[in-house]
Amino acid sequence: MGGGERKVYSLAQVSEHNTPKDCWLVIEGRVFDVTKFLEDHPGGDEVLLSATGKDATDDFEDVGHSSSARAMMDEFYVGDIDSASIPTKTKYTPPKQPHYNQDKTPEFIIKVLQFLLPLLILGLAVGIRFYTKSAPA
């Protein structure tokens, strides 16, 4: 890319690149042309092709890519996504299935636990460290 000018694409433009011969992905607000990488992708080309036409950040993060995988991305970078062109609600929400969620724990309790549990663990770790430091050797 000459002149250091970053190209900005709309999601509609990126969505047109959705074949094995021309495959673009949107990850973390950046656009990547991964066509040349399809056959080398350790997870197979289907996963990449299925992530076209949308913000694939969650798909990318869920897999837990290595730092070397992240470093490789730079060579496929072609520009940035126009964030206004991405629908705000692209997250997949599974249909509410009563038989699937047997426990009737209210969601707010789960949210509270998600917040308190790490604090509890941190407090415990600090407490143990403090106690083991002050104990005579």
N, C-alpha and C positions, 0 to 999 in steps of 0.2 A: 504494500500500500504506500504510494508515494505521497509526499507532502505532509505526512502525519495527520491527514484529515480522516476522521472516523466516519464511516458510512453508517447511516441510521436506516433501519428497515422496519416496515410495519409487519405485524404478525401475518397479515394476508400475503405479503410478498414472500416471507419465509415459508409459509404454508405451501407455496407452489413447488418448493424443492422437497419432494416427499417420495422419491423413487430411489432404487438402488444405484441408478446412474447419476443422481443429483439429490443429495440428502443434506439438509441443513437443520440444525437444532438450536433452540434458545435455552441457555443455561445461565442463571444469575444475571439476566439482563444483557447478555452478550450473545452474538450470533456466530455459530460455527458451521463451516462447510466440512462435514465429516465423510464426504463421499469416498475419498481415498483411504479412509480408515475403516470402512465397513467390514472388509474381509479380515482385518487384523484385530478387530475389537474382541477381547477375550470373552465377552458375554454374548457374542454372535451379532449378526447384522439385524435380526428381527427386532431386538430391543430398541435399537437406534431408530429403525424405520417406524416403529410404533410410537415413538416419542416426537414425531414431526408434527407441525401444525399447532403446537401448544407450548406453554412454558414448561420445559422438561426439568426444571431445577429440582423439584421434589423427587422425580424418578432418579435423577443423578445422585442426590444426597442419600436417598434410601438405600442405595447399593453400597455406599461407603467406599468411594474411590480412593486410591492411594495418592500420596503427594506426587509420585512420578506420573500417575495418570493425569493429575491436574496440570502438571508442568507441560505435558504433551499437548494439552488443549490449545496452547498459545499458537502452535503452528497451523491450527485449523480456524483461527479467529478471522472473521471477515467484517465484523462491524457490531453495532449495538442495536438493540431492539427499541422501537418507539413504545415506551411503557404504556402510553395512552391507548395503544392498539391491542393490548392484552386485556381480555375480559377479566373483570375483578373476581368473578366466581368461577374459576376453572377447576377448583378442587372437587374431586369425586367424593360424594357423600353416599355411602351405601344406604339402600332402602332400610327403613326401620323394620326389623324383624323381631317380634316379641320372643320367639323361641330361641333366637341367637343370643340375646342378652338376658340370661337367666337371673343374674343378680340384679336386684332393683336398687342398687346403690345410686343415690342421686348424684348427678354429675358434679355438683358443687363440692361434695365431699372428696371426690377424686381430685378435683382441682386444688383443694386445700391440702390434701396429702402430697400432691406433686410439689407444692410449695414448701410445706413443712418438713417433709422427709429429708431433703438435702440439707436443710438447716440443722435438723436433728443430728444427722451424720457428721456434719461439720462441727457442731458443738461437742459431740462425743469425741471426735478426733482431737480437737483442741484440748478438751478435758484430759484425755489420756496423755497427750504430750506434756501438758502442764504437770500432771501427777507424776509421770515418769521422770521429768526433769528435777522436780523438787524432792523426790525420794532419795535418801542417802544411798550412795553406791556401795 
